């Protein structure tokens, strides 16, 4: 298939592109800068220059494809306090990609995992977002993606674990490592009992490939390998590797200590991927999060996170 990938030079995109190329697909990656274009070409893809804000470009690029993997989300404005604007932009991009993609084409749209299901119960692919939670805020892009089935497209939504880990990660776990170095202890919010899911970036990339290859139209899929790791377990692993104490950060100091990450550390979000495995044949092959931490690459110099 000819596959268009948005966010092709990003953390997950840089794993998705070689996964697709290795499976025999012809890949075009959207790149908004010279540096991104060079990175995408180095991964084995062709390049189309532009951004997800250019809706005409998205329609035209999708019209030349058989499938789309949409990973680009405007985190720059979301993290600047304009989350609703970022969500609206994502909806517009999804609708433009869907309008361009020929009938019968496939599109997989990335979404977030946290904030779905009932409190304390592992969320399944059939569970919707918890009312008033972080998952609800990103419902419009999910709805826009699944609505594309009405245009004869085989659309799916892949909910990504909050921790998509691996060598080169600069996200949540890398930020926790950086903060532990900075403060001299590895912290967790409250009693640390909130549970997260996790998936290795290469396993996530393989699921996104399977989504466009075999997932039924209207599927919601879970990129989940570790179904429930407590934030305290993560903090303890970081503390062991840095040889610093592990301790709780009281609720009144969470935002000050963790910055942007603090708003997520108290969310309990266990989830299952059983339905995903049945629908696609996907099964994780790479190390789990704690085993990945044990390999040591998160603790090498110059590997700090971007959300500290």
N, C-alpha and C positions, 0 to 999 in steps of 0.2 A: 504493500500500500504506500501511497504518498501521504506522509503525515506532517502536519503543521504543528509545531510546538511553541507555545508562548511561554515566556520565562525560561527559555532554553539555556541561558548561561547561568541561571541561579543554582542554588544548592541542590534542589531536587532535579531541575532540568538537566543539570550537567551529568546526572546519572541516567535520566530517561533517554537522552539522545543516543548514547552508545548502546543502551539496551535495545532500542528500536533498530539502530543500524546493524547491530549484531544479529538481529532476527530477520534481516533481509529487507527491511523497509527503507524507503527513500525519505529522508527527513529534511524539512526546512525549518529553521529556527528563527523566531522573531528576535531582533537585536536592536536596541535603541541607541547604542553608542559604538564607537570604533572598537573599544576594548571588548565589548560584548560580542561584536561581529567576529573578531579574531578568535575569541574563546569558542564560539559556536562552530566555526570552521575547523578548529583543531579537534573538535569532538567527532568530526566526520559528517557534518550537516551542511547543506546550503544555507544561505542567509537571505532574509528579507528585512530591510532596514525600516524601523518605525517603532511605534509604541502602541500599547493597548488603548490609548486615548484616540488614536486615528481609526475611527470605525469604518471608513471607506476602505482603508488598507486591509483591515481584518477581513471584511467581506470578500475582497478581491483575492487575498491570500488563501482563504478557506475554499473559494471556488475552484482553485487549482489542486485541491487536496481530496483524498478519500477519507481522511480521518484527522481529528484535531485532539491534541492533549493541551488543555488550558491550565497553566500553572501560574500565570502572572496575576498578581494581586497588588494593588497599590499600597504596599505597606508603608511607604514613605509618608503618605498623607494620613493613613490610619493611625500610625504611631505619633503623629503630630496633633492628635485630637480630632481629626476629621474622619472618623470611622464611617459614619453614614454616607459621606461623599465617596469614600473608597468602595463601599458596598454598591452604591448606585452606579459607579463606574464599572464595576465588575459585571453587573447585570447587563449594562449596555454592551460590553464587550462580548458576553456570551450570546446575546441576541444577534449581534452583528456576525459572529462566527457561524451561528446556526443559519442565518439568512443566506450566507455565502455557500455553505457546504452543500454539495449536491444531495438530492434525495437518496436514501440508502446508506449515506455516510455515517461514520461513528464519531462521537465526541465524548471525551472523558474530562470532567471538570473537577479540579481539586477543591476540597472543602475542609473545614476543621472538625476535629473529633470532640473536643471538650464541650460540655453543656448539652448532651443528649441523654435521653432515657430517664428512668426514675432514680431518685436518690438512693445510693447504696447498692443498686442492682446493676450488673454489667449491661451496658447498652448493646442492643443488637441493631442490625442494619434496618430493621423495621421501625425502630424507635425514632420519634421526632425530637426536636429540640425542646429542652426544658423551658417552660414559660418564664420570661424575664431574665434568662441566663445569656451567657455569651454565645451559645449556639443559636439562639433565636435571632440574634442580630445579623447572622449570616444566612438566614433562611431564604431571602430573596434570590441570591444567585443559585441556590439549590433548586428552587422552584422554577427559575428561568431555564436551567439546564434540563430538568425532567420534562418541562413543557415542550421541548424540542421533539419529543417523540410524536407529537401531533403533526409535525412537518415530515414525518417519515424518516427521521433520523434515529440511529441507535445510540441514544444518549445515556450516560451514566455519571454518577457522582461518586468520587473516591474521597472518603473522609480520612484525612491523614492524622496520625497520632501527634500529640503535641511535641513529642520528642522523636524526630526523624534523625537518627544518629549515624555516626560513622566518621572516618578520618577526614578532616577538613571541615567538620561541622562548626559553625560559629553561632549557633542558636542558644536555646535555653540551657542545655547542660554545660556548654562552654562558658556561658555567662555565670553559672553557679560556681564553676571552678575559678573564674576570675575574681568573683566577689569573695570567695574563701581566701584567696591569696591576699586580697586587699585588706580584709578585716581580721585575718589571723585565726578565723574559725569557719567551719562549714555550717551554714545555717539552714534551717527549715522553718516554715511558717507554722505557728501554733504548736499542736502536738505532732505534726508531721504525718498524720494518718491519711491525708488526701492521697488518692491513688491515680496514677497516670498510666496511659498506654504508651508503648514505644514500638518503633519499627526501624530496622536498618535501612539506610537510604537505597541500597541496591535491591532490597526486597520491595520497598515502595515503588521503585522504578519498574520492577517486573510486574507488579500488580497493575500499574497504569498501562503497561503494554497489553496485558491480558484484557483490560477493560475495553480497549478499542478493538481487540481481536475477537473476543468471545462473549463478553458480558451481554446478557439480554437487555433489550431496550427498557429504559426506566429503572435500571438497577441502582441501588445504593450499596456501595462496597466499603469495607473497613480495612484500612492498611494498619493492621494490629498484629504484632507478634507477641510482645509482653502485654498481657491483658490487665495487669493491676500491680504496678510497682509504686510503693508509697514514696512520697517526696522525702521522707526521713531516710529510707533505704538509699536513695540517690545521694543525699547529703552525707550519709555515713561512708559511702564508697569514695566520695570526693575527699572527705576528711582523712580516710586511711591513706590514700595515695599522696596527699600533701603533707601527711603527718601533722595535722592540726586538729584541735578539738571539734566535736560536732555538738551543736546546741540549738535550742529553740530561739526563734526571734518572736517576741511578743507581738500580738496583733497590732498594737498602737505604733510599732516600729517597722512593720513589714514593708510599707511603701517606701519609707526612707532607706531601708537597708537594701531592698531588692529592686527598687525602681519600677520600671514598666512590668517586669516579670512578676512583681508582687501580686498583681490582680489575678493571676492564674494559679498561684501556688496553693491556695486554699480550696480549689475546686476539685471535688472527688469525681473522677471520670473513668471508672473501669469500663471496659467494653470487650465484646467478643467479635471474632471474625469468622465464626462457624458458617454462616450463610455465604459469605464471600468465598470461602474455600470450596463449598459445594457448587457454587455457580460457575467458578472460573478454574478450579483445580489448583489455585495458588496455595503455596505453603512456604513459610519463611525458611530460608536456608542459611542466613548469615547469623553472626553472634547476637545474642540478646544485649540489652543495654548494659547490665552489670558486667557481663563478660567483655563487652566492648570497652568499658571503662578500665577493666583490668589489663588491657593491652597497652595502656599508657600514653597513647597519642594525644589524649585530651590534656595532658599535663606537660607537654613539651613547650618550650619558650615560643612566644608569638602566636599562641593558639587561643587568645582571649575571645570572649563572646562579644556580640554587637548590641546587647540589650541591657548592659549593666548600668 
